[in-house]
Every structure is written in C-alpha cells, then in structure tokens.
Amino acid sequence: MAPGTVQLTTKLDLLRDTLAVAPENYKDNVRIISGLDDKAQKMGTIAGIFLGVFLALVKPDQLSNLLGLIGQTGIWVVTSVTILLMVCIGLCLWCMWTEKIPPPLSLGHMTVISKHIHQGHDLDEDSQQAYAKERIAIWQSCIEAQGRVAAAKQKRVLWAQILLAAAMILVACMLLYLIHSVHPTVPTSQPAAPAATPK
C-alpha cells in the first residue's frame, strides 16, 4: 500500500472520529440550555408570586399607615423591592427567549446525500474527506452558536438570582425593623364613674 493511501485513510478516520464526537457535544449543550431555561422559568414564577403577594399587601389605601410605620425610607425600600422583582421577571423572560442556532444538517446536505445514494456508486476518499470537512464546519458553527446562547442565558440567570436575593433580603430587613420598632400601645385605664348619690 502506498504511503499516500495510508495518510488519506488516517485523515479520513480522524475526520470520522470528529464527526462522531460532535453530536454528543451538541446534546450536552442542548441539556445545558434546557436546564437554564427551566431555572429561569421557575425563578420567574417565584418572583411573580412574590411580587403579587407583596403588592396585594401594600394597597394604596394603606400607604398612609405604612408611611407612618416605616417612614419615607421604608417607602423607598418598597419601591426598590418592586423594581428589583420586575427586573428579575424581565431577565427570566429574556433568558427563555428563543435564539437562532444553525441546524447541524441543512437541506443542501440532505440533497447531496440523496443524490449520491441514487447514483448507485460509492464516494471516493477525496469526496468523503471534503464532505466530512464540510460537515465538521457546520457542526462547529452550530456548537459555537450553542455556546454563545448558553453563556448569555447563564449571565441572565445569574443576574436574576442576584436581584431576587436582594429583593428578599430587603423585605426581610424591613420586616425585622417593623418587628423591633413597632410596639403595641398599652390601653390606659379609664377613671371610674362617680357613684350616684341617693335622693
């Protein structure tokens, strides 16, 4: 066997090994992206419930009483918590936004495969290498796009977690302040009514 033939066979084997590994990387990235979407959905649900309960407790007709209890600083805390929760929900929705990822097998490649199958003859090694290299380039583009999408989703989930944690900490601090600063008023005893004098 000529040395050139051995080299071509080795190159083709390496290309085939690379093509065999690419689908596994693709599946791993799909699992990572799905996990991030699931996290964002659950965290957005928690923030939405928390925001709904928080706004239900802070009604407009109770703002004057709330202002008397916690003061102007407390009103700013309530406003900050509301904004943090709304931004957290927005980040979670943004994380679940579907972004474009190129497919691993295009219609053109399916047409080429079908054409060679109907011709009834095998591809030579040069054609196999060219096809394998082209498939690897497509897999590389697809996996790189998945990596960019996963990295962006991971940052959004992280910031959403930070905002949700900050909102919960602010609410906890405000509740602790109310517990330790608001004291119940002791009812004062009314003086006894004078006894009626007999006529």
N, C-alpha and C positions, 0 to 999 in steps of 0.2 A: 504493500500500500504506500502510495506516495506521501511525503511529509505534508504536502499541501492539503491532501484529503483529511489527514488526521487533525490538522489545525481547523479546518472548516467544521468537522464533526464536533470538536471540542467547543468551538464558538456557539454552534447550534445548541449543544447541550446546556451551556451556560445561559443562553437566552431562554431556553425552555424552563430551566430552574427559576429564573427570574419571573417568568410568566406564572409559574406555579405558586410563587410566594405572594404575588400581587393581590389575588383575590382575598387571601387571609388578612392582609393589611387593610383592604377595603372593608371587610366585615368588621374588623376591630374598630375602625373609625365610625362605622355606622352605629355600633353599640355605644361608643362614647357620645356621639351626637344625640342618640336617642335618650341616653341617661341624663344628659344636660337638659334636654327638653322636658323630661319628666320632672327633674328637680325644679326647673323654672315654673312649671305648671303648679306643682304642689306649693311652692313658696308664694306664687301669686295668689293662690286660693287662700292661704293663711293670712297674707297681708290684706286681701279684700275683706275677709271675715273680721279681722281685727279693726280695719277702718270702719266697717259698717257698725260694729258694736260701739266703737269709740264715738262716732258721730251721733249714734242714737242716744248715747248718754249725755252728750253735750248738745242740748237743744237750745234754740235761740232764746226761748223764754227763760232759760236757766242761766244765761250768760251773766246777768247782773249778780246772781247769787254766787256763781263761780268766780267772778271778778272779786267779790268781797272775800271769798275764802282764800284764793291763791294769789290775788293781786295781778298787776299788769305783767309781771314776769311769767306767771303761770299761763296767761293768755298767749304769750309768745311761745311757751312750751307746747301748748295745744296746737298752735298754728304750725310749729316746726314738725310735730309728730304727724299731722295731717299731710304736710308736704312730703315728708320722708316716705310715708306709706304710698302716696300716689306715685312718686318717682319709682319706688320699688316695683309696683304693679306695672308701670310702663316698661321698666327694664326686663321684667319677666315676659311681657308680651313681645318685646323686641327680640328676646332670646329665642322665642318659639317661632319667630318669623322664618319662613322657608327661603333659603338662599340657593342660588343656582349652582349646581355641581355638574360638570360634564359627565355624560354616561361612559361606562367602561367599554361598551361596544356600540358603535354607531351603525346607522343604516347602511352606510357605504361599505363597511367591513362585512356586514352580513351579505351584501350583494356580491362582493368579491369571493367570499366563501362559497356561495351558491353557484357562482359562475364556474369556479374550478371543479366543484362537485359534478356539475352537469357535463363538463368537458370529458370526464371519464379518465383522466390521467393524473398522476401524482406530480406534486411540485418538486422542482429540483432544489438543491441545497441553497443556492443563491436566492431563489424566490422565498424559501422558507425563512431564511435569515432576514430578508427585507421585511417580510410580513411580521416576524417576531419583533423586530426592532420598532416597527410602526405601532404594534400593539403595546409594547413596553412604554413608548412615548405617550400613548393615550392613557394607560394605567397611571403613569407618573403624573400627568396633568390632573387626572381625577383625584388621586390620593393627595396631591398638594392642595387642591381646592378643598378637599375634606379637612385637611389640617388647618387651613385658614379659617374655615367656618367653625371648627371645633374650638380654636383658640379665641375667636371673637365671642362665641357663646360662653366660654369659660370665664372671660372677663366680665361679661354682663351678669352672669350668675353670682360671681364673687361680689360685685358692687351691690347687687340686690340683697345679698345676705348681710352685707355691712349696713346698708340702710335700714333693713328690717331689725337688725340687732340694735342699732342706735335708737330707733323709734321705741322699741320695747324697753330699753334702758331708761329713756326719758320718762315714759309712762310710769315705770316702777319708781323712779326717783320722785315724781310728782305725788304718787300715792303715799310713799313713805313720808313726804313732807306734810301731806294733809293729816296723816295719822298722828304725827307727833306735834303738829302745831294747832290743830283744831281741838279744843277741849269742850266737853259738854257743859252747858250752863246749869248751875245748881239752882233749883227753884227756891225762891225766897218765901219764907212763911208769912202768911197774911196775919195781921193782928186780929185777935178775937173780937167779935162784935160785942158791944156792951149789953149787959143783961137788961131786959125790960123791967122797969120799976112798976110795982103793983099800984093800981089806983086805989 
